[in-house]
Amino acid sequence: MLSLQDNPPMKLPSLETLDMAPGKWTVAYCKPRQEKALARDLCLREVPYFLPMILRETSSGGRRRRSWFPMFKSYLFFAGEERERLAVLKTNRLVQILEIDPAAQSSFHREINSLELALRTAPEELQLYPQLVTGKRVQIIGGPMKGAEGIILNANNLTKLWIGVTMMGAGATIEIHADLVEPLADEGPNTKAAAGKVEYHVEGKLVHSRQLGANG
C-alpha cells in the first residue's frame, strides 16, 4: 500500500481547476488496480485527468494507517481529443473507453467540478458511499471479516448484511459500514440486482451501461 505522499495527484497538477481542461470528458475503465498508475502516466504525458480519491483509515496487523482509495473503482476521467485519447490507449492500462453522450457533457462537467472542490477543501469529511441495493450479494473488503460474503438486507450507510447458507434457509445478520462492502461481479441468477452490470449516471439519467463478463 502506498504512503500518502507516494500517491498521484487527483488531477493534472498544471490544471488549477477542471474547468481549464480542453476538449470533451471521457471515462477510462482501467485494468484492476491500475487507476493510480494510469494517473501517473497521464501526468507524464500532460493529459488532463481527474481521479477522485477518498482518504480512509484502515487497520492491518494491528497498525492503523491512512490511505487514498479511488472513489470509483477501476475508473478515471480524462479530457481532450484524439491526441489525448491515443496517449491514454498507449498506456496499456485500459479495458475500455466509455463515451459520455455530448448532451450529458455539461452536467458531467458540473458534477466533477463539485466533487473536485469537495475533495480539495474537505477531504477528511467525505466517505465512500457505494450504491448498495437490497438483495444484492456483496463481499466484505476490510476489517476482521474481510473476504466474507453476504446479502444486503438494509441498504443504508450502516448496512445490515445476511450471512448464511442459502440452501439451508438459515443464517445470521450483522451490521457493517457500507464503506467495507462491495458488490460481487457475478452474483448468480437469484439476486434482485443484475449481475455484473456497470452503469454511469449523470443527474439521474443513464449515460452509459454495459454488461461485465464473469471476470469483470
N, C-alpha and C positions, 0 to 999 in steps of 0.2 A: 504494500500500500504506500502510495506516495506521501511524503511530508507536505504540509501546506504550501511551502514555498516552491515545491517542485511541480505543482500543478500548472497547466497552461492558463493564460488569462481567458476570461469568459468571452471576450470579443477581441478583434484585431486591435492591438494597442494604439495604432495610428488613428483609429476612429474615436473621436471624442464622444460621439453618440451614434446610435444605429441609424439615425436619420441621414448621416453623412455617407452611408453605403450606397454606391451607384447600382443601377440595374434592378432586376426583379429578385425576390427572395425565393429560394428553393429549399426543399427538405432533403437532407442526406441521410439515408438509412445505412448505418455502418455495420461492419462485421462485429461480432461480440467483443465487448470491452475495448473498442477502438476509438471511442469518441474523443478522448483526450489526446491520443496520438494523432488523430486527424486534425484536431485543433492546432497542435504544434506544427504539423506540416503546412497548414494554411497560413500560419503566422510567417513561416519562412517564405512562402510564395506570395505574401501580401494579398491574400484573398479575404475579403470581408466575410466574417462569420459571427455566429452567436451560439455559444454552448452554455445554456443556463445550468448552474450547479448550486446545490444546497449544502451548507455547512452542517455536518452532522457528527455527533459524538457517538463512538462505538466502543465496545469492550472486547478485548482479545487477550487471552492468557492472564486475566486478572488486571490488565492495564487498560486504562481509558485513553482514547486518542480522538482528535478531531480531524475530519477528512472532508474533502469536497466530493459530492456524489452528483453525477448528471441527473437533472430533473426528469428528462425524458430518455430512458434507457435506450441506447443504440441510435439516437437521433441527434443531429446537429443541423443548424440552419446556415445557409450561406447566400451571399448576394452577388450579382454580376450577370454577365452574358456568356458567350461561348468560350472566351478565354478562361474565365474563372471556372466554368463547368469542366473544361478539359483539364485544368490544373487539379481539380478535385478528383476526377476519374483517374488521373495518373498516380495518385497516392496508393492505389490498390487496396484501399481500406473500406470500400463500399460494397454493399449488397445491391443497392438500387438507389436511383434518384427519383424522388416523388415530386411531381409538379404541383404547384399551387395555382388554382384557377385565377386567371387575370382579374376577374371580378372580385376575388377574395384578397388580393394583394394589399389593398388599403386597410382592411380590417386586420389582417395578419400583422401588418406593419405597426398598427396601433397597439396590438396585444404584446408583441415582443418589446416594444419601447416601454410599455408599462412594466413588464416583467423585469427588464434590464434595470430600470430605475429602482424597483423594489429590491432587487438583489444587490445593487450598488449601495443603497442607502440604509438598508436594514437586513443584512444577510443572516444575522443570527435569530431573527424573528420569524423567518419563513420556514415551513416544514413541508416535506414531501407529502403530497396528498394523491395517492393513486386512485384511479376510477375503479372502485370495487363494487361488484354487483352481487346482490343476494342470490345465492345458489351457485356462485362461481367457485370452482376449485382452485385453491391457491397453495403456495409453498411459503413457509416462514424462512426469511433470508438473513435473520440476525438474532443474536441473543442465544441463550442456552438451548432453545428448541429449534435452532437452525436446521433446515432440511426436512422438518415435519410438514406433512400436507394435510389440508382440511378443506371444509366447505364453508363459505361465508353465510352466516345466519343473519347478521345485522351489519349493514354496510355504512358505518359512520366512522368518525375519527378513532374511536375506541371500538375496534371490530370484535364481534362475537364470532368465534370460529368453532365449527363442529369437527372433532377428530374422532374417527372410529372406523369400523369395518362395515361397509355398506351392505354386503350380503347377509350380515348377521343382524342388521337393523338396530344396532346399538353403538353407543359411543359416549363421548363426553364433550362438554363445551368449555372454552377458555376465552377470556377477553385479552386482546393483544392490540397494540397500537398499529394503525393502518400502515405506518411507515415501515413495519417489519414484515410485511407480506407482499407477494407479487403474484399475479395470475400465472398459471401454468400455460405453456404454449399449446399443449394438446390435452384437453380436458375430458375427451370422450363424449359420447352421444347423449348422455343423460343429464347434462347440466343445462341451466336455463340460458346461459350466455353462449354465443357462438364461439367455438374453439378456434384459437389461433387467428382471430380477426383483429387487424390493426386499423383504426380509424383516426383521422385527424379532423378536428372540428374548429371552425372559426366562428365565434359568436353564435354557437348553437347550430351552425349549418355544416353539413358534411362536405368537406373539401376533397378528401381522398380516402379510399377504402381498398384494402387488399387482403387476401387470404394467405396466411402463412402456411408453409408445409410443416411436416412433422418435426423437423429440426429447427423451426423458427426462421 
